[in-house]
Amino acid sequence: MNNFQKNYIGKGTKLNNLDIIRVSISREKLEEIMANDMVKYDENEFLVFEVAALQQPDKYKRTHTAYVSKKVVEEPKKKKTTKA
């Protein structure tokens, strides 16, 4: 079974009447991402992340969250066999 693990990296705010989300990510988190979450395509490395709307704004009025998703492959559970 495949699941996705979300590593939250920052939060953002939708700008007035625009389809733009401004996201803030700390330097510490960026350094962690650079070490662990970069994706290699050909000769280059990329940061691939998602931005999703929050159900309601947080106390700082941020409306979106940003995260890196990683596929986690789990081994299928073995069925127990019963002896006769």
C-alpha positions in Angstrom: 0.0 0.0 0.0 1.3 3.5 -0.8 0.7 6.4 1.5 2.0 10.0 1.4 3.8 11.6 4.3 3.4 15.4 4.6 6.3 17.5 5.9 4.8 20.9 6.6 7.3 23.6 5.6 5.4 26.9 6.0 2.2 28.9 5.8 0.9 31.6 3.5 -1.8 34.2 2.8 -3.8 34.7 -0.3 -3.2 38.2 -1.7 -6.2 40.5 -2.2 -8.3 39.6 -5.2 -5.4 37.7 -6.9 -4.7 34.0 -7.5 -1.4 34.5 -5.7 -0.4 32.8 -2.4 2.6 34.4 -0.5 4.3 31.6 1.5 6.8 32.2 4.3 9.4 29.4 5.1 12.0 29.8 7.8 15.7 29.5 6.9 16.1 26.6 9.3 13.3 24.7 7.4 14.8 25.6 4.0 18.2 24.1 5.1 16.4 21.0 6.3 14.6 20.7 2.9 17.8 21.3 1.0 19.4 18.4 2.9 16.4 15.9 2.8 13.7 16.8 0.3 15.2 17.8 -3.0 14.1 15.9 -6.1 16.6 15.1 -8.8 15.6 15.4 -12.5 18.4 14.8 -15.0 21.3 17.1 -13.9 19.2 19.4 -11.7 17.6 19.3 -8.2 14.2 20.8 -7.5 12.0 21.6 -4.5 8.6 20.2 -5.2 5.9 21.2 -2.7 2.1 21.7 -2.5 0.1 24.7 -1.2 -3.4 23.9 0.2 -6.1 26.1 1.6 -6.8 25.9 5.4 -10.3 25.3 6.5 -10.2 28.5 8.4 -7.5 31.2 8.8 -5.1 30.7 11.7 -4.5 33.3 14.5 -2.1 35.2 12.2 -4.7 35.3 9.4 -2.8 32.9 7.2 -5.1 31.1 4.8 -2.8 28.4 3.3 -0.3 25.8 4.3 2.7 24.5 2.3 4.2 21.0 2.6 6.4 18.5 0.8 4.8 15.1 0.2 6.8 11.9 0.1 5.5 8.6 -1.0 5.9 6.0 1.7 5.7 2.4 0.5 4.5 0.0 3.1 5.0 -3.7 2.9 1.7 -5.6 2.6 0.7 -7.3 5.9 1.1 -11.1 5.8 -2.0 -13.1 6.5 -1.7 -15.5 9.4 -2.1 -19.1 8.5 -3.8 -21.4 10.9 -2.6 -24.9 11.5 -5.0 -27.8 11.3 
